[in-house]
């Protein structure tokens, strides 16, 4: 028997709202909780109230009191993302969009607006666009990218290592993903403070966000034109030459989504992993003692603090039921990564170690699962490991309760992560190696989680075309086989 549901259509309520200071002040029309405003500053607490009141699927209100379902349950989220016959990501079918409830100037319109990208497509069109993205992803040289991540980390650490102090958000976590993504997309010359700030500005939605977005699109448009004229061995070129035949608009929009989504997700992931290592003594001890690896710490962070809290949005293609709630055709549903990851039916003890468990929702699932998750993991794995190797005595330079966050419905972003350490000397960094050919695109059925083919023999620790810096002193003795293998794996 289905419990009485809350209709998300026609939620207008003539009853005046409660006065400021009233316990119900966070409520909107129909007695629904708001996911914005002063009462929603701690969205984690709001989600738990919704879970207690409604169960794994709860009615709520977005900005301007637009009705939405929040999917809080782990199983319910997985069912939604894995059932394209019932739920899609095409906002053109969303009732509040069709009836004018969502105005063109709605503050969340950049999240709602339909775009010609694989994340909003269905059926054959989704297969065509997604095939182009995953085909281009399949050509990425993962071993070469790990070496680039290590070099980029060394460059960033060199900029603050002599100071003995740094902000690991503004000076590290917000820069490393952009440096890597510029390399992958084929525009390393565009990487710099201006591009980083433009991306941050776009995602914050500030008064200058439109200008920043225009600059970002100008950079990506120039890249698309160059690769149309002269393809090379990079992600953008493979996107251009894919048999899917992307139009100029589809090409630019996919480059924008790949760059911004991967940048925001990985910047948040890096900051969250570093915060966890610096504030939780158990993690630092396990890492130092070898009981936990950096990749395992990354997975724990993906459970506890996913880079995206929720994703806008899925839409019901027909009347259905989810989590005991009656979902009407045209209703919108938030994919709840953060609340789903702490579903008490899956994690009755939130302090329990989740080592080896990758069933979190951090990268979504189903047909729209994040295609670049392996790159995000690599940036966090290599970046954190290389940073801790350079400054092993690093400590938080403030009390943990002084850390500040910038929160929205979709993300929870650490503002600063101040640290201190004994000043270190800069290190010489191996020059970028000569570009090597990369594999051709695989078939469209390639999947992120599928095992990558391995070479028949390991590469040498220093490739013949990658010269050793002339000024580097010769080591006193040849390191052992294990140490040389470890250096090669880290990209040193």
N, C-alpha and C positions, 0 to 999 in steps of 0.2 A: 504494500500500500504506500503510495507516494505522499509525503507530507505536503501540507499546503505551501505552494510556492509563491515567491514574490515576482510579479510581472515586472519586467524591465521596460515595458512599453506603456506609455500613458501614466507616468509616475507623478503627474502634477498634483499638488496638494494645496488647497486653498488656505489651510490652517497656517497662521503666521508662525515663523520660527521662534525658538526660545531666545530669551534675552542673553547677552554676553554674560559669561560666568556661570550659566546654568549647566548642570552635568550633561544635558543633551545638546550642548552647543555645537558639538561635532557632527550632529545629525542633519540630514537634509530632507527633502520631500519624501514622504512615505516612511519616515523614520530610518532611512538608510544612512549608513556611515559614509563620511566623505574621505577620499584618499588624498585630499589636499587641504591646505589651510593650517592654522595653528594646532588644531587637535590631531593632525596627521604628521607632526614632525618626527615621531617615532613610528614609522610604518610597520616595523616588526611587531610592535605591541598592538597596533590596529588589526593586523592580520590574525593575531592570536585571539583577539576579542571576536572577530568575525568567525573564526573557526569554532569558538565556544558557543556562539549564538546560532550558527547556521550549518556547521559541519564542513565537509571538504570543498563545497562550492557555495560562495556567498554573494549576495547582491550588494553593490556599493555604488558610489557616485564619483565620477571624475570631475575635473574642473568645469565650472559652469553647470554643475549638477547633471552631467550627462551620465545616464545609467550604464552600468557595466557589471558583468559577473567576474569575480576573482576566483580562480581555480587554485585552491589551497592544498589539495591532496596530491601526494606523489603519484598514486595510481591513476587518479582522475586527469592529471596533467599528461601523463603518458598516453592515456586513452585518447585524449583530445588531439594531440599532435600526430598520433598514429592512425587516425580514422578520417582520411580525406573525403570519404563519402558523406560524412556528416558535418565536418568543420573545414573551413577554408580561410585564407588570409586576404581575400579580396574585399576591401572595405566598401566597395560599391554596392554590396548587398546588405550593408549595415543599416538597420531601420533608422537610428538617429541621424545618419548621414542623408538618407532618402527623404525624411520628413522635415529636414531643416533644423532639427534640434542642435546639431553640430554646425556652428557658423563658420564661414570661410576664415575668419580671423581667430578661431579657437586656438589657445596657446599650445595645444598638443597636435595641431593640424599636421606638422611635419611627420609625426608618427602615424597619423590616420590616413593621409592622402595616398591614393593609389599611385603606383609607379610601375613603369615597364621593366620590372626586375623579377628574377626567379622566385624571390621570397613572396611575391604577391600573385604569382601565376598558378594555374592549375592544369591538370591533364597533359596533353601533348605539348602545350606551350611551356609548361613547367619543365617537362623533360628536355625540351630544346634549350632553354636558357640555363637550366641547372647543369645540363650536359656540357655546355660551353665553360662554365665556371669550374666544374670538377675536372674537366679535361685539361684546362690550363693549370689547375692546382697540381695535377698529376705529373707535370713536367718539372716541378720545383726540385732542385738538387738539395735534399735535406741535409746531407753532410756538409755541402758547401755553405748552406745557410747557417748551420751551427757554428762554423768557423767565422762567418761574418758577424754573428751575434756576439761571439767572444771578442772580436776586434772592436766592435762598436762599444761594448762594455768597457774595454780597456781605455778607449778614447774618452768616454764619459768620466770614468774614475780619475783619469789623469787631470781632468779639469778642476777637481776639488780635493785630491788626495793630500796636497801640501797644506791645505787649510786646517785639517783636523776636524772640520765640521762640514755638514752638508744637509740639504733637504732632499731626501731620496724620492720625493714625489716630483718636485719641480726640476731637479737636476738629474734625475735618473729614470724613474718610472714613466714620466711623460715624454721622454726623448728616445729611449731605446726602441720601443715599438715603431715609432715613425722612421727611425733610421733603417730598421730592418724592412719595413713595408716599402719604403722608397727603393731599396735594393731589389726587392722581389718584383715590384711593378715595372722596374726598368727606368727609374728617374732618380738615381742617387745624388745627382747634382742639385736637385730641388730640396733636399733635406736641409733644414736649418730652423732657427728659432721662429721665423715668421710662419713657416708651415705648421709647426707644432702649436703655436699660439692660435692660428686660424682654426685648426681642428678643435682645440679646446673651446674656443669661442662659439663655434657652431654647436657643439654639444651642450654648452651651458645655456644657450638661448638668450644671450645678452642683447643689449641695444645695438651692438655692432655685429650681431650674428649674421645678418643678411650680407653685409659687406665681406665678412670672412668667408661665407659660403661662396660668394661670387669669385673671390680670389682662389679658393680651392678648386672650383670648377674650371677656372681659367688654366690652372696648372695641369689638371687632368685632361682638358680639351687639347692643349698643346701636345701632351704625351700621345693622345689618341691619334692626332693628325700625323705625328712623326712616325708612329708605328704602322699606320695605314700605308704611308709612303714607303717605309723601309722597315719591315719586321726584323726583329732580332730574337735572341734566345732569352726572353723574359715572359712573365705572366701576361702582360698586356699584349704582346705580339701573338702569343698562343690564343688569347681571347679573340684577337682580330682575325686570325687565320682559321679558327675552328669552323668545321662544316655547318654549324648552326647559323652562320651568316648574320651575326648581330648587326643591327643598324647603328648609325652613329649615336643616336640617342640611347639605345640599349647599352652600347659600349661605355659611354660616359657614365650612365647611371650605375652600372655594375662596378665600374672602377671606384665611384664615390662610395657606394655601399661597402665594398670590400675594404677600402682604406679606412673609412670612419668606424665601421663596426669592429674591425680587427684592432684598430688603434685604441678605441675606448675600452674594449674588453680586456686587451692585454695590459694596458696601463693600469687598470683597476686590479687585475690579477697580480701584477708585479708588486704594486703597493700593498695589497692584502697579504701576500706571502711574506714580504719583508716585515710588515707590522707584526705578523704572527711569530716570526722568528725572533724579533726584538722584544716582544712583550710576554711571551710564554716561555718560561725557563725550560719546561719539559721538552719543547721542540728543539731549542738550541742545544740542549744536552744530548738529545737523541741524534741530532745531526753531527755534532762533534764526536760522539761516541760510535758513530757508524750504525746505530740501530735504525736510523731512518735516512733515506736518501732525499735529495731535493725534489725529485719528481713525486715522491710520496707526500712530501710537505705541500706541494702544489695541489695534489688531489684532495688533501684534507681542506685546503683553503677553498677549493671549488665547492665543497660541501657546505662549509661554514659561512662563506661570504662570496657567493657567485658574482662574477663581474657585472651581470645584469640581474636586477631584482625581479623584474617582470618584463615581458615582451608584449607590445601592442601588435596586433591582437588577432584572435581567431573569431570567426563568425559562423553562426549556425546556418547550415544550408537547408535545414528542415526542422520541424518540431521534434525534439528528442528529450532525453533525460540524462543528467549527469550529476553524480554525487547526491542523488535524492531530490534534485531540483528539476523542475520543468523548464526546459530551455525552448524558447519560441524561435521560429524561423526569423532570421535577421538580428537576433541578439548578439552582442559582442562579449567576448570572454578574454580576460587577461591570462596569459601563460605565466603562472606563478613559480618561477625558479626558486627564489629565496624561501617563501613559505612552504613550497613542496619539499625542499631539502630538509626541513625540520619537522615534517609530518610525524607526529608521535607514533603512528602505526609503523613507520619505517625506522625512526630513530627515537626509541623510548628514552634513551640516555644520550643527550647531546654531547656529553663529555667523552663518550666512547670513541676510540680511535677507529677511523674509517680506512685504514691502510689497505690497499689492494682492491678497494671497492670503487668502481667507476660508474655506478648506477645513478649518480647525481643528475640533476636537470640543468646543470650550468650551460651546456651546449645545446639545449632543447633535445629534439628527437624526431623520428619519423622522416617524411620527405623533405622537411625544411631544417633538418639538423645542420648545425654549423659546419660548413665544408672546410674551414681553415683552423679547426681546433688543434691539429697537430703542430701547426706553426706557432699558435699561441702558447702551447705547452713548451715548445722548444725555447721560445724567447724567455719564458719564466725559468725553466730548468737551467739553461746555460747562463742567463744573466745573473740570477741569484747566486749560483755556484761560483761564477767568476768574481762577482763582487765580494763575497765572503772570503774568497781566497786572497784577494788583494788587501782587504781590511778586516782581518779575522777578529780584531778587538773592538769592532763597532758596537756602540751602545746607543740606546734611545737617549736623547738630550733633553727630555722633558718628562713629566709624569704622564703615565698612560691616560689618565682622565683628562689631560689637557689637549689631547688630539682632537681635531675638529673634522667634521664630515660635511659634505655638500650632498644633500639628499633630494631625490625626486621619485616619482612613481617607478621609473625605469631603472635608476641606478643609485648607488650609495658610494660616493667618491671621496676618498681621503684627501683633505686639503693640503696638509703638510706632514712630513715624517722627519723631524729634525733628529740628527744623529751626531755623535762625536766619536773620535778615535785618535790614536797617536798619528801625527802627520807622517805621510809616506812620500817617498820620491816617485816622480812619474816613471813609467816604464816605456821602453821603446816598443813599438808595435809593428809587427810584420806588415809589409805593404800588401795591398789587395792583390790577390793572384790574378794572372791572366784568365780571362773568361774561357771556360771550357764548354764544349757542346753538352747540351742536356738532352734527355730522352724525348722522343716524340710523344704526342698525347696518347693516352691509353683510351680504350673503348669507353663509351658513356656509362658502362655499368661499374666503373671504378668507384670504390668507396674509401672514405677516410680511414676507417679502421682496418682495412685489408693490409696484410703484411707487405712491406716493401721488398722488392727483389734485392738481394745482397750481392756484392761483387765477389768474384772467385778468389781474390786475394786482397789483403788489406793494403791501403795506400801507405807510402812511407810517411814518417813523422813530419818531414819537411819536403813537399813536392819539389821536383826538379825545377819547375818554373816559378817557384815561390822563394825568392832569395832571402837568405838570412841577413838581417841588418849588419852593415859593415862595422858599425861601432860597438856591437854587442861583444863583450869579452868571451873568450872560450871558457867553457866550464872546466873546473879542476879535474873532474873525472867523468867518465861516461855513465849516465844514470842507468839503473837496472831496467830490465825488460818491462816489468809492471809499471814503473814510473813513466817510461817512454810511451807505453800504450795508453796510460791515463792522460798524458799530455796531448797525445794525438786525438783521443776521443773528445777532449774539451776544446779542440781546435787550436791549441797553443803551438 
